[in-house]
Amino acid sequence: MKAFLVFLGVATLGAVIAALLLLLNPAGGDVDEKPVASVSTAAASASPAARKSVLLDAEGAVIEEFSGDCAGSGYPYLCRRVREQLLAEDPQLLTRDGLTIQTTIDQRLQRAAQRAVDAYVHRDDPQLATQVMITPGEGTVTAMVTSRDPADAPGLQQGTTAMPYALAAALAAGLRYDDGFVVSDKYRPQGFATFRNCAGQAVGDPAHAIVNRDKGGDRFLTLRSGTQDAVNTFSMRLQEKVGLCETVKMALRLGLRSADGSPLQEFETFTLGLTEADPVSVANSYASLAARGRFCEPRVITEIRDGAGAGRSFPAHCVQVLDPAVADAVTGVLADVLAKSSLKGVGREAAGMPGEGDGFRTAWYAGYTPGLASAVSLGDSRDPVRHPMVDVTIGGRRYAHVDGTSVPGLIWKKAMTEALRGTPETRFVRPEAERFGGCRDACPN
């Protein structure tokens, strides 16, 4: 048992914050922030006798009270993440009152993300939208929002946002931008041994055909063009060349994790995003690319303190997992993907990838600037398989189908544009043309 906690008296904290709020709003008028301010005000003015635990943001301001029961939280996704971390650290933490839990949340970014989600997905929609923002090179989760309480939501297959993992594995193995394959609109592995998992087991399925959503006929696609167009059959050929295990290992190194904590499924369609992914880990895997191959464990808590001043800190844990030049080369391709889409123009250099699950069951968008990474997921919380996003109304708008550049992409762009406004501008490191330009051994005839 990691017992270090005693009860915290929060009378001084409550009184000071309540007084500041009265000074800022003496007439008791409305505060111009919907969920955050109303919850924070209630937490700050709570009775000192209640000895409630509180969540603080990265600057030490109160976000809300924390009881471990997240049903009434203004930000249930954040609350549940904190609860999970406390349970993993010491289950007794959830039985103690009077804790001061400092998080990594930036309330300005939290509000920007929530406004973007609310603008496109209503709280009574059966579809659940989730957005996470992470600082590359630090692993700090700066925003975690959903369209409503995600308590019973299933994990969502990440779709084509998984394609950059095979691209990274290919570039790390020495392939170049103009290497590629002749592909058709249907792909079928030649045999069971075409794909082997990391245990060496043959997991190919010759009876299963992969098809492209958009038909283009037989053509030569390169690492650059195949990724830009998110062509399913190209991504399968690329994973076949670099290896399923190598692709899975790359995803793990960059930070991809399943939503339920189980091992990643090592099947042939891994590169098409069969993983029911944790949105935090999808955002973090893209943050690793933004940080030039530096992976940091995602963290939402930096410190916990009790009333006696005893505390426990949660420092960053980072490691270089990918050659910086390879990460830069992946970013170069994903920057072109974003620049050629309708989502360009967030006010900074940016890179991104849309994600569509099979049959429009799920939709994602993941992307980053040098200083901020974000992922947005969307799917029907009842059952994405039984309720695909085809001919649906979301946020009061009708969609023939929902893909990554529609609702998730629009949320991502709106939130990132607002989050980046007024912050210092940084730039990506340009890919090494001598190393990654041209082709090596998979050149067009």
Buried (B, 14 or more C-beta within 10 A) or exposed (E): EEEBBEEBBBEEBBEEBBEEBEEEEEEEEEBEBBBBBBBBBEBBBBEBEEBBBBBBBBEEBBBBBBBBEBEEBBBBBBBBBBBEBBEEBBEEBBEBBBBBBBBBBBBBBBBBBBBBBBEBBBEEBEBBBBBBBBBBBBBBBBBBBBBBBBEEBBBBBBBBBBBBBBBBBBBBBEBBBBBBBEBEBEBBBEEBEBBBBBEEEEBBBEEEEBEBBEEEEEBBBBBBBBBBBBBBBBBBBBBBBBBBBBBBBBBBBBBBBBBEEEEBBBBBBBBBBBBBBBBBBBBBBBBBBBBBBBBBEBBBBBBBBBBEEEBBEBEBEBEBBBBEBBBBBBBBBBBBBBBEBEBEEBBBBBBBBBBBBBEBBBBBBBBBBBBBBBBBBBBBBBEBBEBBBEEBEBBEEEBEBBBBBBBBBBBBBBBBBBBBEEEEEEEBBEBEEEBBEEBEEBEEE
